[in-house]
């Protein structure tokens, strides 16, 4: 079997992996403590800021690095091997900026201001789309959060759930129902008066994301905070539903990283543990262990091929991007399932000690479970695939998970945004 990393296509791919690995090694010593405490890793965020990683997926014209989707997955995968909670928090941020850079759905000036804050102030952002009474709004529910017209602006009232990075967010993209209209809005809301964190995050996995609820209590924002109107209906998609939601592949990339770290733990154990029942030989050659290692290799190879294959196909074919929604959704679920199986097999190889709170596999086992609850979830993907399959017999039919129209990356968008910001200043 070849030991060549076939994900790496060129020197730039290798450089992004090595850069992420440097950060991962710096973060690794404090990961267990942050997990035990259930607290956000502010020291990790400081490392990301110092590296410039918060601007990875912003266009170069706006001070970012213009990292492609494929290379973003390489980055997330490497970081996820050592610090998955931090990778998840960063991933939402990179996903939002990468998607907006690609779709150009926001006003150019608004996006340029956000980019300026990320590059020069180190702002961390997230998209707040989940509500306890309405679920994840990407599943089609209307927001319960309400935006009401006021003098020269809007007043927001509502509560969002599962807000990763809650203690560290500088700005939030808030989905809200516009009072008196049929449409909904995306509002860019700064952390400030009326924005309250409700300490609700006490979970088994991804504890250091501090994904608390955030309550908006009569939060006033200016007119310019309304950056995009969407819905109702598929003809007016939200900014983060366009292009088959491909930037969401950062999620399975980091969970795959957890699985690869679990494989390494299992291999190290199997090479070093000598069993009396085997005459003092290392257990790595035991048939039962070999079978489990073979299954791990099979699952990881399958997951890698699917994840990076879909990402590269999406990048190489802009004209197909709006039609790859099913492939993207399947990759998210399938890779997550593979990752979960790999971690479980690694635990079986190591044995009961893997469940000790002091063993890294115990944390990996908890963290990898969270893939099930990140969108799109398996039930939605499967029902969507069933609708696609049954509708296909009636003639041409766009994939259920695809947005109506993906806007290919507009090379002039970043330049336009930069010019708009300069004019406004």
N, C-alpha and C positions, 0 to 999 in steps of 0.2 A: 504494500500500500504506500502511495506517495505521501511524503510529509510536507510537500509544498502547499502553502496556503493559497488555494486557487481563487479565493475571493479577491486577492490583490492583483489588480490589472496593470498597475504602473507605480512609479515612484511616489506619486501624490497619494495614492491609496495607502502605501506603506508608511508615509510620513504622518498621515492623520491617525493611523493605528498607534504608531510609536508615541505621538504627542499625547493621545488619550491615555496610553499606558503609563506615561510619566505621572500624570495626575492621579490615575488609579492607585499607583504605588504610594503616593503621598497621602491619599485618603484612607487607604486600607487599615492602618493601625487604629483609627478611631471609629471605624464602622460598627464594631460590636458594642461599644459604649453608647453610641447614639441610638442603636437599636434597643438596648436595655432601658435607656432613659425615655425612649419614645419622643425624642426631641430633634428638631430640624438641625442639620449639620451646617451651622453658619461658617465654620472653619472651611468646609468644602466649598461653599459659595465664594468665600474669599479667594480660594485657589482658582476657581473658575474665572472670577473677575480678573485676577492678575494675569491669567493666561490669555484673556480676550475671548474665551469660549462662548460668552453670552451673545457675541455678534457673529457666530459661525455661519448662520444661515441668512444673514442680511446681505443685500447686494453690495458689491464692492464700491459702487458709486456713493453709497450711504455710509461707508466706513466699515462694512462687514467683510466677510471672506467669501460670500457667494457659494458656500458649500453645497454640493449637489445632494439629492436625496440618497443616492447610493453611499456616498462618503459619510453622510450623517448617520446612516445605519452602521457603518464600520465604527464610527466614533462611539455611538451608544452601546454597541455590543461590547467594546473593549472596556468602557467605563462600568457597564453593568456587571462585569465579571467580579469587580472588587467592591463597588459602591452602588448597588442597584437602586436604593432609595434616592440617592443624589442623582443618579442617571434618570430616574423617572421624573423628578422635579425639573431637571434641565430639559428633559425631552419634551415636556409640554410647551416650554418656552421656545425651544428650537422649532418645534412643529408649527407653532402659531406663526412665527416669523418667516419660516420657509414657505408655508402655505400662502401667506399674504404677499410675499415677494413674487410668488409664482402667478397668483391669480389677479393681482392688481385690482382687487375689489374695493379697497378703501380709497377715499380722496387722497391724492398724492401728498398734499401738505400734512395731513394727519399721520400718514405712514412715515413721512420724513421726520416729523417731530418725535414719534415713538422711537425710530431708529437712532436719532440723536441722543435720546435719553438712555438707550441701551448701551450705545458706544461710549458716551462721555460720562454717564452717571452710573453705569452698571446696573440699570434697572432690570429686575426680574419680573416677568409677566406670566399670566395664565388665563385660560379661557374658562369662565364659570358658567357651565351649562346644565348642571345637575341640581335638582330640587327634591327635597324629601317627599313632597306631595305629588310631584309630577314626573319624577324619574329623570333620566338623561334626555334632554330635549332633542338630541340627535335621533331619537327613536320616533320623533314626530309630534310629541306633546307640545302644547302651547306653554310659554313661560308663565309662572305664577307671579314673578317679579313684575312690577308695574312701573312704567315711565309716564309721568304726568307733566304736561306743559306748565311752565312757570315763566316768570319774567326773564327773557333772554336766556332761556335754558330749559333744563329738565330736572324733575325731582324723582329719584328712584327709591322704591320701597320694596323690599323682599328679602329672601334668605336663600343662599346657595349652599349646597352640600358638597362634601368631598373635594374641597379646594386645596389641592396639593401646593406646598410651599407657603401656606397661609401666613406664617409669621414674617416671611421675607418678601412678600409681593409688594412691589412699588406701584404697579398698575394692573388693572384687571379688565378683561373683555367680558362685559356682563350682557347676557341675553335677557331682554325684557319685552313685555307686551306694551305696545304704545296705546295709552288710554284714548278712546274715541276713534281708533283706527282699526282696520282689519289686519294690518301688518305688524311685524315685530321688529325690534332693533338690536343692533350690536352697539353697545356704549363702551367707550374707553374711559374707565373710572380710575382716578388716582387714589392711592391710600390717603385718607384724611378724615376730616370730621364726618361723623355718621357711619363710618365703616368699622364694624365691630367683629372681632374674631370670637366665635363661640367654641369653647374647648370641648369638642365632641370626638376627637380621634383617639381611640384606644383599641387598636386592632391587633390581630396576630401577626400580619405581614406588613411590610413596607412602613414600619412604625415611624421611621425618621423622616417621612414626608410631611408629617403633621398636617394631614389633609382635613382640617377642621371645617366647620360651617362658617360662612361669612354672612353677616346680616347687614343690610343696607337700610339705615333708618333715616328717611327723608334726606337722602344725599343729593345735594344740588350739583349739577354739572352744566357747563355752557352748551350752547347749540352745537358747537363743533365736536362735542363728545359723541354725538350720534354719527357713527362712522359707516354704518351700512344698514339698510332696511332689507328685510327678507320676509318671505311667506305672505300669507299662507299658501301652501301648495308647492309642488316641485318646480314650477316655472320660475320661482324667485328664491333660489337656494341661499343659505347662509354662506358666509365667506369660507367656512371651514368644511363645507360639504362638496365643494367644487373639485373637479379633477380626481374623482373616485376616492377622495380622502387618503391619497397615497402617503402623505407625510405622517399619517398615523402608524406606518410601518416601523417607526422608531420604537413603538411599544414591544412588538415581538423581538426586535433586535436586542433589547436589553434583557428580556427574559431568556433569550437564547444564551446571552452572556452568563446568566446565573447557571444555566445547565452546563455550560462549558467549564465553569469553575467547579461545579459538582463533579464532573468527570475527572478533573485533575485531582480532586480530593480522593476519589475512589481509586484512581491509579496509584497515587502515592501510598495509600494504605495497602493495596494489593501487592505492591512491590516490596514493601518493608515488613509486613506482618508475616511472621513465620508460625505455622500451626504445627503443634505436636502430632496431630493426626496425619500430617503429611510428612512426617519424619524430619520436621524442622525446616521444611522448604517453604519458600514464599507462596502465599495463596494465589498469586497471579496466574499460576499454571493449573490451578484446580479447574476441572471441567465446568463446574457450576459458575465460577467467577468468570471464566472465559466466555461462557454463554451470555452473561449479563454485560460484559464489556463489549461483546459483539453487537448486542442489542443497542447499547448506548451509541456506538459508532454509527450504526444504521440510522438511528433516529436523528442524530446530529447532522449526518450527511444529507438526509432527506430535508431537514428543516433549513439548512443553509442553502441548499439548491433552490428551494421554493422561495425563500425570503429574498435573496439577492437576485434570483432570476426574474421575479416580478418587478423588483425595483429597477433593474437595468432595462427591462422591456418597456417599462413606463417612461423612463428617461429617453430612450432611443426613439420613441414613437409618439411625439406630441399629438398627432392626429388620432391616436387610439386612446388617449388618456381618459376620456370621458366614458369609454366602454370597458375599462378594466376594473370597475368597481367590485364585481364578483371575485375576480382573481385576488385583489387586494384584501377583501374581507376574508376569503378562505385562507390566505396566507397568515393573516393575523391569528385566526383561531387555530389553524393546524400547527403553526410553529409554537404557539403557547402550549398546546397539548403535548407536543413532542418534548418541550422543555420540562413540563411537569413529570412526564414519564422518566426522563433521564435522571432527574433529581431523586425520584423514588428508587430507581435502580441503584444509584450511587449509595443511597441509605442502606439498601439491602446488602450491598457488598461490604460496607463498613460495619454493619451490625448495630446492636443496641446503643453503642457509644455515640452513634451519629445523632441520637435524640437528646444527648446531654446539652444543656444550655451553653456549655463551654465549647461545643463543637460547631464549626462554621456550617456544617451541613444542616444542623437544626434550624439555623436562620434561613438558609437557602430554601429549605422545605416550606417554611412559612411564607417567604417572600414570593416564591414562584406561583403560589396559589392565586395571587392577586390578578394574574393575567385574565382570569375568568370574568372579572368585573369591569375591566376596561373596555370601552366601546371599540368596535361593534361586538356585542356578546353573541355567543354561539347560537342561542335560540333565534335571534333576529337574522343572523346570517343564514341559518338553515331554512327558515321560512321564506326568506327572500330568494334563495336558490330554488326552492320548490315553485315559487311563483314564476321565476324565470323559465324553469323547465316546462311547466304546463303551458305558459303563454307562448313558448317558442313554436308550438305546433300551429299557431294562428298566423304565422308570418313573422316578418322582421319585428324584433322587440328589443329595446335597449335593456341592458342588465339592470336589475332592480336597484342595486347599490350605487349605480352611476348617477352623478349629477346630470342635469339636462345638457349642460355645455361646459366643457373645461376650457378655460382661457389659457392658451399657451403662454409661457413666460414672455413678457413684453420687454425686450431689451431697453426700450426707452423709458420704462416706468420709473426706474430708480433715478434716472437723470431728470425726468419731469418732477419727481418728488423733491429732489435736491433743489431744483430751480424754484419750485413753489415755496419751499421753506425760506430760501434766500430772499425772495420777494416779500414774503410776510414779515421777515425780520427787518 
